[in-house]
Amino acid sequence: MFLRRIVLSLAVGLASPLLLGACSSSNGTGSDSAAPVAPAASDPGTSAPPATSAAGDSGSAGAGHTTTGVTAEALDGIGSVVTDDQGLTLYRYDKDQSDPSKWTCSGACTKTWVPVIVGDSVQTTGVEKSLLGTVHRNGLKQLTLAGWPLYRYSGDTAAEQANGQGKNEEWYAVAPSGQKAAETG
């Protein structure tokens, strides 16, 4: 009887991570990702949301970047783009959806195109706050602009870079309106 309990406990212990992983492998197509919620107005006296290192994608560590603000910046050759609180360019993906908001970049994709995760408040400079929202990403909030989920490109290592612009003809720096930034010529 004792041996049977040990075997049963081991079987449950081994099966649990597999079942939990299967339950959390959402790609944003479920009903929890369809309704963007605008972040609350920012109060300069409020503390920043806790940083996170993962957007919760099954099997992908380090898949999210937390930001506390967005700013419109002018970049040579592209025009006005949206940057995060570190001055890094933010991007939108043509395979994502804006109405309703839906992300499609998951797994290995999020290692190159890092989802922008936000807390309850986001400061804005030059970006219309009413265009901001969020889409659920495995229990976290991915920032959206005009419904488009936003990402950082891992190839941008400093402010004022837009190395992901036009990548694979489906990734584009995002303009403050939510549209694609002008293509470089």
Backbone as a printed PyTorch tensor [residue, N CA C, xyz], in Angstrom:
tensor([[[  0.8260,  -1.1940,   0.0000],
         [  0.0000,   0.0000,   0.0000],
         [  0.8690,   1.2550,   0.0000]],

        [[  1.9130,   1.2700,   0.8180],
         [  2.8160,   2.4130,   0.8920],
         [  3.4990,   2.6420,  -0.4560]],

        [[  3.9650,   1.5420,  -1.0900],
         [  4.6170,   1.6360,  -2.3840],
         [  3.6660,   2.1770,  -3.4450]],

        [[  2.4010,   1.7780,  -3.4020],
         [  1.4010,   2.2540,  -4.3460],
         [  1.2160,   3.7680,  -4.2160]],

        [[  1.2120,   4.2910,  -3.0000],
         [  1.0770,   5.7380,  -2.7780],
         [  2.2720,   6.4850,  -3.3320]],

        [[  3.4560,   5.9410,  -3.1730],
         [  4.6600,   6.5870,  -3.6980],
         [  4.5960,   6.6440,  -5.2140]],

        [[  4.2380,   5.5350,  -5.8390],
         [  4.1440,   5.4930,  -7.3050],
         [  3.0890,   6.4780,  -7.7960]],

        [[  1.9390,   6.5150,  -7.1150],
         [  0.8780,   7.4460,  -7.5020],
         [  1.3370,   8.8900,  -7.3360]],

        [[  2.0220,   9.1980,  -6.2590],
         [  2.5310,  10.5530,  -6.0220],
         [  3.5290,  10.9570,  -7.0920]],

        [[  4.4160,  10.0510,  -7.4720],
         [  5.3850,  10.3410,  -8.5210],
         [  4.6970,  10.5890,  -9.8590]],

        [[  3.7130,   9.7840, -10.1860],
         [  2.9970,   9.9470, -11.4560],
         [  2.3000,  11.2990, -11.5090]],

        [[  1.6450,  11.6840, -10.4170],
         [  0.9680,  12.9850, -10.3730],
         [  1.9950,  14.1040, -10.4670]],

        [[  3.1040,  13.9620,  -9.7520],
         [  4.1520,  14.9830,  -9.7740],
         [  4.7520,  15.1860, -11.1460]],

        [[  4.9340,  14.1040, -11.8840],
         [  5.4970,  14.2070, -13.2280],
         [  4.4880,  14.7400, -14.2380]],

        [[  3.2350,  14.4160, -14.0700],
         [  2.2110,  14.8440, -15.0220],
         [  1.8130,  16.3060, -14.8260]],

        [[  1.9030,  16.8210, -13.6180],
         [  1.4470,  18.1850, -13.3210],
         [  2.1080,  19.2470, -14.1940]],

        [[  3.4580,  19.2790, -14.3220],
         [  4.0610,  20.3200, -15.1730],
         [  3.6040,  20.2310, -16.6260]],

        [[  3.4130,  19.0040, -17.1170],
         [  2.9630,  18.8530, -18.4990],
         [  1.5580,  19.4100, -18.6840]],

        [[  0.6750,  19.1250, -17.7560],
         [ -0.6990,  19.6150, -17.8470],
         [ -0.7470,  21.1290, -17.6910]],

        [[  0.0270,  21.6650, -16.7440],
         [  0.0450,  23.1220, -16.5590],
         [  0.6150,  23.8240, -17.7720]],

        [[  1.6470,  23.2510, -18.3800],
         [  2.2320,  23.8440, -19.5810],
         [  1.2320,  23.8740, -20.7180]],

        [[  0.4550,  22.8190, -20.8600],
         [ -0.5540,  22.7680, -21.9210],
         [ -1.6340,  23.8060, -21.6830]],

        [[ -1.9870,  24.0430, -20.4240],
         [ -3.0240,  25.0250, -20.1110],
         [ -2.5680,  26.4470, -20.3280]],

        [[ -1.2580,  26.7040, -20.2210],
         [ -0.7940,  28.0810, -20.3130],
         [ -0.1770,  28.4050, -21.6610]],

        [[ -0.4040,  27.5900, -22.6770],
         [  0.2370,  27.8260, -23.9640],
         [ -0.6370,  28.6440, -24.9070]],

        [[ -1.4440,  29.5360, -24.3550],
         [ -2.3120,  30.3900, -25.1720],
         [ -1.4950,  31.2740, -26.0990]],

        [[ -1.9680,  31.5070, -27.2820],
         [ -1.2910,  32.4000, -28.2070],
         [ -2.0780,  33.6770, -28.4300]],

        [[ -3.0150,  33.9550, -27.5540],
         [ -3.7710,  35.1850, -27.6770],
         [ -5.0320,  35.0350, -28.4880]],

        [[ -5.3810,  33.8340, -28.8730],
         [ -6.5720,  33.6650, -29.6810],
         [ -7.8100,  33.4270, -28.8470]],

        [[ -7.6310,  33.2320, -27.5260],
         [ -8.7750,  33.0060, -26.6550],
         [ -9.5090,  34.2890, -26.3450]],

        [[-10.6270,  34.1630, -25.6330],
         [-11.4490,  35.3270, -25.3430],
         [-10.7710,  36.3100, -24.4230]],

        [[ -9.7380,  35.8860, -23.6440],
         [ -9.0800,  36.8150, -22.7410],
         [ -8.1970,  37.8220, -23.4790]],

        [[ -7.9440,  37.6330, -24.7690],
         [ -7.0650,  38.5480, -25.4840],
         [ -7.8300,  39.5200, -26.3800]],

        [[ -9.1290,  39.4110, -26.4350],
         [ -9.8780,  40.1740, -27.4120],
         [-10.2380,  41.5850, -26.9690]],

        [[-10.2880,  41.8540, -25.6930],
         [-10.7530,  43.1550, -25.2440],
         [ -9.6280,  43.9790, -24.6390]],

        [[ -9.1000,  44.9490, -25.4010],
         [ -8.0490,  45.7820, -24.8330],
         [ -8.6140,  46.6750, -23.7310]],

        [[ -7.8240,  46.8900, -22.7140],
         [ -8.2210,  47.7390, -21.5990],
         [ -7.2220,  48.8760, -21.5060]],

        [[ -7.6880,  50.1010, -21.5690],
         [ -6.7880,  51.2470, -21.5090],
         [ -6.1380,  51.3260, -20.1390]],

        [[ -4.7990,  51.5410, -20.0890],
         [ -4.1350,  51.6930, -18.8120],
         [ -4.6500,  52.9240, -18.0750]],

        [[ -4.6120,  52.8750, -16.7680],
         [ -5.0560,  54.0010, -15.9530],
         [ -4.1310,  55.1870, -16.1450]],

        [[ -4.6590,  56.3820, -15.9080],
         [ -3.8470,  57.5830, -16.0200],
         [ -2.6850,  57.5010, -15.0470]],

        [[ -1.5480,  57.9940, -15.4700],
         [ -0.3500,  57.8990, -14.6480],
         [ -0.2700,  59.0460, -13.6580]],

        [[  0.1100,  58.7210, -12.4430],
         [  0.3390,  59.7160, -11.4120],
         [  1.8340,  59.7460, -11.1570]],

        [[  2.4950,  60.9060, -11.3560],
         [  3.9410,  60.9490, -11.1970],
         [  4.4000,  60.4480,  -9.8320]],

        [[  3.5200,  60.4800,  -8.8280],
         [  3.9010,  60.0340,  -7.5020],
         [  3.7710,  58.5340,  -7.3010]],

        [[  3.2430,  57.8280,  -8.2760],
         [  3.0620,  56.3860,  -8.1290],
         [  4.3570,  55.6680,  -8.4630]],

        [[  4.5670,  54.5640,  -7.8050],
         [  5.7770,  53.8060,  -8.0990],
         [  5.5770,  53.0160,  -9.3800]],

        [[  6.6860,  52.6880, -10.0190],
         [  6.6460,  51.9420, -11.2730],
         [  6.1650,  50.5240, -11.0010]],

        [[  5.5210,  49.8930, -11.9980],
         [  5.0980,  48.5110, -11.8170],
         [  6.3190,  47.6210, -11.6850]],

        [[  6.1700,  46.4790, -11.0460],
         [  7.3140,  45.5900, -10.8940],
         [  7.8000,  45.0990, -12.2450]],

        [[  9.1040,  44.9970, -12.3900],
         [  9.6840,  44.5120, -13.6450],
         [  9.4130,  43.0300, -13.7670]],

        [[  9.2840,  42.5870, -15.0010],
         [  9.0810,  41.1700, -15.2470],
         [ 10.0540,  40.7250, -16.3120]],

        [[ 10.4550,  39.4940, -16.2460],
         [ 11.4020,  39.0080, -17.2420],
         [ 10.7450,  38.0590, -18.2280]],

        [[  9.4640,  37.8110, -18.0600],
         [  8.8160,  36.8820, -18.9810],
         [  7.3750,  37.2830, -19.2110]],

        [[  6.9260,  37.0810, -20.4350],
         [  5.5310,  37.3530, -20.7620],
         [  4.6880,  36.1210, -20.5470]],

        [[  5.2750,  35.0640, -20.0560],
         [  4.5160,  33.8690, -19.7380],
         [  4.3150,  32.9180, -20.8960]],

        [[  4.9830,  33.1320, -22.0100],
         [  4.8530,  32.1870, -23.1160],
         [  5.4020,  30.8540, -22.6770]],

        [[  4.6860,  29.8000, -22.9460],
         [  5.1400,  28.4670, -22.5900],
         [  6.4500,  28.1700, -23.3100]],

        [[  7.4520,  27.8170, -22.5440],
         [  8.7230,  27.4180, -23.1410],
         [  9.6090,  28.5580, -23.5640]],

        [[  9.3110,  29.8120, -23.2130],
         [ 10.2020,  30.8970, -23.6100],
         [ 10.4880,  31.7930, -22.4230]],

        [[ 11.6780,  31.6930, -21.9090],
         [ 12.0900,  32.5230, -20.7810],
         [ 12.5210,  33.8800, -21.3050]],

        [[ 12.3800,  34.9000, -20.4820],
         [ 12.8260,  36.2290, -20.8560],
         [ 12.0320,  36.8120, -22.0020]],

        [[ 10.7340,  36.5180, -22.1010],
         [  9.9630,  36.8900, -23.2770],
         [  9.1800,  38.1880, -23.1110]],

        [[  9.5130,  39.0300, -22.1540],
         [  8.7910,  40.2700, -21.9990],
         [  9.6680,  41.3700, -21.4600]],

        [[  9.3190,  42.5920, -21.7750],
         [ 10.0200,  43.7670, -21.2770],
         [  8.9760,  44.7040, -20.6850]],

        [[  9.1630,  45.0890, -19.4330],
         [  8.2260,  45.9980, -18.7880],
         [  8.6500,  47.4350, -19.0370]],

        [[  7.6870,  48.2750, -19.3960],
         [  7.9430,  49.6970, -19.5670],
         [  6.9230,  50.4860, -18.7660]],

        [[  7.3010,  51.6910, -18.3800],
         [  6.4020,  52.5540, -17.6270],
         [  5.9440,  53.7520, -18.4470]],

        [[  6.4730,  53.9030, -19.6690],
         [  6.0820,  55.0540, -20.4700],
         [  6.4280,  54.9010, -21.9310]],

        [[  5.7400,  55.6910, -22.7540],
         [  6.0100,  55.7530, -24.1860],
         [  6.1150,  57.2080, -24.6120]],

        [[  6.9570,  57.4400, -25.6220],
         [  7.2360,  58.7870, -26.1000],
         [  7.3000,  58.7780, -27.6210]],

        [[  6.8350,  59.8510, -28.2410],
         [  7.0020,  60.0180, -29.6840],
         [  8.3680,  60.6620, -29.9190]],

        [[  9.1710,  60.0440, -30.7780],
         [ 10.5130,  60.5300, -31.0990],
         [ 10.6580,  60.6160, -32.6120]],

        [[ 11.4220,  61.5830, -33.0870],
         [ 11.7120,  61.6950, -34.5150],
         [ 13.0240,  60.9720, -34.8040]],

        [[ 12.9850,  60.0120, -35.7500],
         [ 14.1900,  59.2860, -36.1500],
         [ 14.5060,  59.6160, -37.6050]],

        [[ 15.7800,  59.8320, -37.8990],
         [ 16.2040,  60.1150, -39.2700],
         [ 15.7800,  59.0010, -40.2090]],

        [[ 15.1760,  59.3530, -41.3340],
         [ 14.7970,  58.4060, -42.3650],
         [ 13.4760,  57.6950, -42.1300]],

        [[ 12.9210,  57.8190, -40.9200],
         [ 11.6670,  57.1210, -40.6150],
         [ 10.5760,  58.1000, -40.2060]],

        [[ 10.9510,  59.1700, -39.5520],
         [  9.9660,  60.1200, -39.0510],
         [  9.6480,  59.8480, -37.6010]],

        [[  8.4310,  60.1230, -37.2050],
         [  8.0180,  59.9950, -35.8190],
         [  7.6790,  58.5430, -35.4850]],

        [[  8.3230,  58.0270, -34.4270],
         [  8.0770,  56.6630, -33.9580],
         [  7.8130,  56.7000, -32.4600]],

        [[  7.3080,  55.6110, -31.9320],
         [  7.0650,  55.4890, -30.4990],
         [  8.2290,  54.7200, -29.8790]],

        [[  8.7190,  55.2440, -28.7470],
         [  9.7930,  54.5820, -28.0200],
         [  9.3300,  54.2700, -26.6010]],

        [[ 10.0400,  53.3620, -25.9420],
         [  9.6980,  53.0110, -24.5620],
         [ 10.4260,  53.9380, -23.5880]],

        [[ 10.3640,  53.6290, -22.2970],
         [ 10.9690,  54.4870, -21.2860],
         [ 12.4970,  54.4750, -21.3170]],

        [[ 13.1020,  53.6070, -22.1290],
         [ 14.5520,  53.5840, -22.3070],
         [ 14.9600,  54.1800, -23.6520]],

        [[ 13.9900,  54.7150, -24.3980],
         [ 14.2810,  55.3240, -25.6860],
         [ 14.4120,  54.3380, -26.8270]],

        [[ 14.0500,  53.0660, -26.6010],
         [ 14.1450,  52.0620, -27.6560],
         [ 12.8610,  52.0190, -28.4790]],

        [[ 13.0250,  51.8940, -29.7800],
         [ 11.9200,  51.9050, -30.7340],
         [ 10.9750,  50.7310, -30.5060]],

        [[  9.6720,  51.0030, -30.6260],
         [  8.6570,  49.9650, -30.5110],
         [  8.1090,  49.6320, -31.8970]],

        [[  7.6970,  48.3780, -32.0620],
         [  7.2960,  47.8550, -33.3650],
         [  5.9260,  47.1970, -33.3080]],

        [[  5.2990,  47.0890, -34.4780],
         [  4.0650,  46.3260, -34.6580],
         [  4.3160,  45.2590, -35.7150]],

        [[  3.5120,  44.2050, -35.6520],
         [  3.6840,  43.0270, -36.4990],
         [  2.4550,  42.8890, -37.3870]],

        [[  2.6750,  42.7960, -38.7100],
         [  1.5600,  42.7000, -39.6550],
         [  0.6710,  41.4720, -39.4390]],

        [[  1.1980,  40.4050, -38.8550],
         [  0.3900,  39.2030, -38.6410],
         [ -0.4890,  39.3140, -37.3960]],

        [[ -0.2270,  40.3190, -36.5480],
         [ -1.0960,  40.5610, -35.3980],
         [ -2.3770,  41.2130, -35.9010]],

        [[ -3.2890,  41.4470, -35.0000],
         [ -4.5930,  42.0120, -35.3340],
         [ -4.8510,  43.2070, -34.4210]],

        [[ -5.4890,  44.2450, -34.9510],
         [ -5.7790,  45.4280, -34.1360],
         [ -7.2250,  45.5080, -33.6610]],

        [[ -8.1540,  44.8640, -34.3430],
         [ -9.5620,  44.9750, -33.9650],
         [-10.2850,  43.6560, -34.1710]],

        [[-10.3910,  42.8520, -33.1400],
         [ -9.9210,  43.0670, -31.7760],
         [ -8.4190,  42.7970, -31.6790]],

        [[ -7.8040,  43.3840, -30.6480],
         [ -6.3660,  43.1990, -30.4310],
         [ -6.0490,  41.7210, -30.2570]],

        [[ -5.0390,  41.2530, -31.0060],
         [ -4.6410,  39.8510, -30.9180],
         [ -3.1720,  39.7410, -31.2910]],

        [[ -2.3820,  39.0980, -30.4450],
         [ -0.9680,  38.8760, -30.7510],
         [ -0.7880,  37.4810, -31.3360]],

        [[  0.1800,  37.3550, -32.2450],
         [  0.4640,  36.0580, -32.8510],
         [  1.9260,  35.6570, -32.6660]],

        [[  2.7800,  36.5790, -32.2780],
         [  4.1960,  36.2900, -32.0320],
         [  4.2990,  35.5800, -30.6900]],

        [[  4.7710,  34.3280, -30.7070],
         [  4.9100,  33.5600, -29.4680],
         [  6.1170,  32.6430, -29.5890]],

        [[  6.4760,  31.9870, -28.4900],
         [  7.5890,  31.0500, -28.4930],
         [  8.8930,  31.7070, -28.8960]],

        [[  9.5910,  31.1150, -29.8760],
         [ 10.8940,  31.6140, -30.3220],
         [ 10.8030,  33.0360, -30.8650]],

        [[  9.6690,  33.4070, -31.4320],
         [  9.4760,  34.7610, -31.9630],
         [  9.7220,  35.8160, -30.8920]],

        [[  9.3180,  35.5270, -29.6410],
         [  9.4270,  36.5200, -28.5710],
         [ 10.8540,  36.7030, -28.0620]],

        [[ 11.7700,  35.8900, -28.5420],
         [ 13.1760,  36.0930, -28.1850],
         [ 13.7830,  37.2000, -29.0460]],

        [[ 13.2850,  37.3480, -30.2600],
         [ 13.7440,  38.4150, -31.1580],
         [ 12.8500,  39.6390, -31.0350]],

        [[ 11.5660,  39.4270, -30.9710],
         [ 10.5690,  40.4960, -30.8810],
         [  9.9410,  40.4180, -29.4930]],

        [[ 10.4420,  41.2140, -28.5820],
         [ 10.1000,  41.1240, -27.1630],
         [  8.8070,  41.8910, -26.8670]],

        [[  7.7620,  41.2060, -26.3880],
         [  6.5030,  41.8850, -26.0640],
         [  6.7280,  42.9860, -25.0180]],

        [[  6.0600,  44.1160, -25.1970],
         [  6.1450,  45.2240, -24.2470],
         [  5.0400,  45.0240, -23.2110]],

        [[  5.4450,  44.7640, -21.9860],
         [  4.5320,  44.4920, -20.8780],
         [  4.4040,  45.7600, -20.0330]],

        [[  3.1820,  46.0350, -19.5600],
         [  2.9520,  47.2250, -18.7400],
         [  2.2110,  46.8640, -17.4670]],

        [[  2.3230,  47.7670, -16.4880],
         [  1.5480,  47.6580, -15.2650],
         [  0.2340,  48.3890, -15.4600]],

        [[ -0.2800,  48.9680, -14.3920],
         [ -1.5750,  49.6320, -14.4650],
         [ -1.5120,  51.0550, -15.0020]],

        [[ -0.3370,  51.6620, -15.0320],
         [ -0.2600,  53.0300, -15.5430],
         [  0.9170,  53.1760, -16.4980]],

        [[  0.7040,  54.0020, -17.5110],
         [  1.7260,  54.2590, -18.5210],
         [  1.7820,  55.7640, -18.7490]],

        [[  2.9590,  56.3440, -18.6200],
         [  3.1250,  57.7620, -18.9020],
         [  3.2950,  57.9350, -20.4070]],

        [[  2.7490,  59.0190, -20.9390],
         [  2.8600,  59.2660, -22.3800],
         [  3.3870,  60.6720, -22.6370]],

        [[  4.1860,  60.7890, -23.6900],
         [  4.6570,  62.0770, -24.1750],
         [  4.5560,  62.0390, -25.6920]],

        [[  3.6530,  62.8290, -26.2520],
         [  3.4900,  62.8760, -27.6980],
         [  2.6910,  61.7120, -28.2760]],

        [[  2.1400,  60.8700, -27.4230],
         [  1.3120,  59.7430, -27.8600],
         [ -0.0440,  59.9090, -27.1890]],

        [[ -1.1060,  59.8930, -27.9790],
         [ -2.4530,  60.0790, -27.4540],
         [ -2.8190,  58.9250, -26.5250]],

        [[ -3.0580,  59.2320, -25.2630],
         [ -3.3560,  58.2110, -24.2460],
         [ -4.5770,  57.3700, -24.6250]],

        [[ -5.5450,  57.9850, -25.3150],
         [ -6.7640,  57.2380, -25.6830],
         [ -6.4740,  56.1320, -26.7000]],

        [[ -5.3320,  56.1790, -27.3770],
         [ -4.9720,  55.1280, -28.3420],
         [ -4.2860,  53.9410, -27.6740]],

        [[ -3.8890,  54.0990, -26.4020],
         [ -3.2020,  53.0270, -25.6950],
         [ -4.2000,  52.0570, -25.0840]],

        [[ -3.8060,  50.8280, -25.0120],
         [ -4.6040,  49.7870, -24.3730],
         [ -3.7040,  48.6200, -24.0460]],

        [[ -4.3070,  47.5200, -23.6740],
         [ -3.5330,  46.3070, -23.4120],
         [ -4.2850,  45.1040, -23.9640]],

        [[ -3.5350,  44.0430, -24.1780],
         [ -4.1060,  42.7490, -24.5440],
         [ -3.4870,  41.7400, -23.5920]],

        [[ -4.3010,  40.8170, -23.1040],
         [ -3.7920,  39.8300, -22.1500],
         [ -2.8040,  38.9000, -22.8220]],

        [[ -1.7130,  38.6550, -22.1200],
         [ -0.6650,  37.7700, -22.6170],
         [ -0.2710,  36.8480, -21.4730]],

        [[ -1.0130,  35.7410, -21.3380],
         [ -0.7250,  34.7400, -20.3140],
         [ -0.6050,  35.3530, -18.9270]],

        [[ -1.5960,  36.1440, -18.5550],
         [ -1.6480,  36.7120, -17.2120],
         [ -0.9990,  38.0710, -17.0810]],

        [[ -0.3180,  38.5560, -18.0910],
         [  0.2940,  39.8840, -18.0680],
         [ -0.4110,  40.7600, -19.0940]],

        [[ -0.0790,  42.0540, -19.0920],
         [ -0.6950,  42.9910, -20.0280],
         [  0.3390,  43.4520, -21.0460]],

        [[  0.0980,  43.1270, -22.3200],
         [  0.9560,  43.6220, -23.3960],
         [  0.3580,  44.9310, -23.8890]],

        [[  1.2000,  45.9520, -24.0010],
         [  0.7680,  47.2730, -24.4410],
         [  0.3280,  47.2360, -25.9000]],

        [[ -0.7690,  47.9390, -26.1910],
         [ -1.2330,  48.0910, -27.5770],
         [ -1.3280,  49.5780, -27.9090]],

        [[ -1.1980,  49.8900, -29.1840],
         [ -1.3740,  51.2540, -29.6870],
         [ -2.3140,  51.1550, -30.8780]],

        [[ -3.4530,  51.8250, -30.7780],
         [ -4.5060,  51.7360, -31.7980],
         [ -4.8610,  50.2670, -32.0430]],

        [[ -4.7910,  49.4730, -30.9770],
         [ -5.1350,  48.0660, -31.0350],
         [ -3.9840,  47.1280, -31.3700]],

        [[ -2.8790,  47.6530, -31.9140],
         [ -1.7510,  46.8130, -32.3280],
         [ -0.8630,  46.4720, -31.1360]],

        [[ -0.6430,  45.1880, -30.8360],
         [  0.3030,  44.8090, -29.7820],
         [  1.7060,  45.3270, -30.1280]],

        [[  2.4420,  45.7910, -29.1110],
         [  3.7550,  46.3910, -29.3340],
         [  4.8890,  45.4960, -28.8450]],

        [[  6.0380,  45.6190, -29.5410],
         [  7.2230,  44.8010, -29.2760],
         [  8.4790,  45.6740, -29.3500]],

        [[  9.5490,  45.1900, -28.7110],
         [ 10.8920,  45.7340, -28.9050],
         [ 11.6580,  44.7380, -29.7520]],

        [[ 12.5960,  45.2480, -30.5450],
         [ 13.4270,  44.3810, -31.3720],
         [ 14.7540,  44.1310, -30.6650]],

        [[ 15.1560,  42.8810, -30.5270],
         [ 16.3880,  42.5460, -29.8130],
         [ 17.6310,  43.1000, -30.5140]],

        [[ 17.5220,  43.4370, -31.7860],
         [ 18.6420,  44.0000, -32.5340],
         [ 18.8550,  45.4890, -32.2960]],

        [[ 17.9340,  46.1370, -31.5980],
         [ 18.1160,  47.5400, -31.1960],
         [ 18.7810,  47.5300, -29.8290]],

        [[ 20.0070,  48.0170, -29.7690],
         [ 20.7540,  47.9750, -28.5140],
         [ 20.9340,  49.3480, -27.8840]],

        [[ 20.5010,  50.3960, -28.5760],
         [ 20.6220,  51.7560, -28.0500],
         [ 19.4580,  52.6020, -28.5470]],

        [[ 19.2210,  53.6950, -27.8480],
         [ 18.1690,  54.6340, -28.2560],
         [ 18.4460,  55.1370, -29.6700]],

        [[ 17.3840,  55.5380, -30.3530],
         [ 17.4320,  56.0920, -31.7100],
         [ 17.8440,  55.0790, -32.7700]],

        [[ 17.7170,  53.7950, -32.4820],
         [ 17.9410,  52.7620, -33.4960],
         [ 16.5860,  52.2130, -33.9270]],

        [[ 16.4920,  51.8120, -35.1750],
         [ 15.2840,  51.1640, -35.7000],
         [ 15.7210,  50.0580, -36.6520]],

        [[ 16.5850,  49.1690, -36.1480],
         [ 17.1330,  48.0880, -36.9670],
         [ 16.0870,  47.0610, -37.3960]],

        [[ 14.9320,  47.0610, -36.7440],
         [ 13.8800,  46.1210, -37.1040],
         [ 12.9130,  46.6540, -38.1510]],

        [[ 13.0820,  47.9130, -38.5660],
         [ 12.1700,  48.5360, -39.5180],
         [ 12.1150,  47.7710, -40.8330]],

        [[ 10.9220,  47.2850, -41.2000],
         [ 10.7180,  46.5760, -42.4600],
         [ 11.2370,  45.1460, -42.4500]],

        [[ 11.6580,  44.6280, -41.3040],
         [ 12.2100,  43.2770, -41.1990],
         [ 11.1910,  42.2610, -41.7110]],

        [[ 11.6310,  41.4240, -42.6260],
         [ 10.7940,  40.3770, -43.2380],
         [  9.5200,  40.9400, -43.8750]],

        [[  9.5220,  42.2190, -44.1590],
         [  8.3690,  42.9140, -44.7360],
         [  7.1040,  42.6920, -43.9240]],

        [[  7.2520,  42.5640, -42.5690],
         [  6.0880,  42.3880, -41.7000],
         [  6.2590,  43.0260, -40.3210]],

        [[  7.4420,  43.5520, -40.0270],
         [  7.7040,  44.2390, -38.7600],
         [  8.0220,  45.6950, -39.0700]],

        [[  7.3340,  46.6210, -38.3770],
         [  7.5340,  48.0400, -38.6540],
         [  7.5380,  48.8410, -37.3530]],

        [[  8.4210,  49.8370, -37.3140],
         [  8.3750,  50.7810, -36.2060],
         [  6.9750,  51.3850, -36.2210]],

        [[  6.4400,  51.6370, -35.0340],
         [  5.0730,  52.1460, -34.9550],
         [  5.0880,  53.6590, -34.7780]],

        [[  4.2520,  54.3420, -35.5550],
         [  4.0890,  55.7930, -35.4510],
         [  3.1410,  56.0890, -34.2800]],

        [[  3.1370,  57.3100, -33.7460],
         [  2.2500,  57.6520, -32.6290],
         [  0.7640,  57.4230, -32.9060]],

        [[  0.3840,  57.3410, -34.1730],
         [ -1.0170,  57.0800, -34.5360],
         [ -1.3660,  55.5950, -34.4980]],

        [[ -0.3340,  54.7410, -34.3830],
         [ -0.5310,  53.2950, -34.4520],
         [ -0.2580,  52.7440, -35.8400]],

        [[ -0.1110,  53.6160, -36.8140],
         [  0.2020,  53.1990, -38.1820],
         [  1.6830,  52.8000, -38.2790]],

        [[  2.0620,  52.1840, -39.3950],
         [  3.4660,  51.8750, -39.6440],
         [  4.2160,  53.1850, -39.8530]],

        [[  5.4150,  53.2670, -39.2960],
         [  6.2560,  54.4430, -39.5510],
         [  6.7000,  54.4040, -41.0150]],

        [[  7.0290,  55.5760, -41.5370],
         [  7.4510,  55.6590, -42.9360],
         [  8.6540,  54.7470, -43.1840]],

        [[  8.6660,  54.1050, -44.3150],
         [  9.7860,  53.2110, -44.6320],
         [ 11.0090,  54.0180, -45.0200]],

        [[ 12.1870,  53.4930, -44.6690],
         [ 13.4260,  54.1750, -45.0400],
         [ 13.6570,  54.0300, -46.5290]],

        [[ 14.2570,  55.0350, -47.1250],
         [ 14.4000,  55.0190, -48.5670],
         [ 15.7310,  54.8400, -49.0810]]])
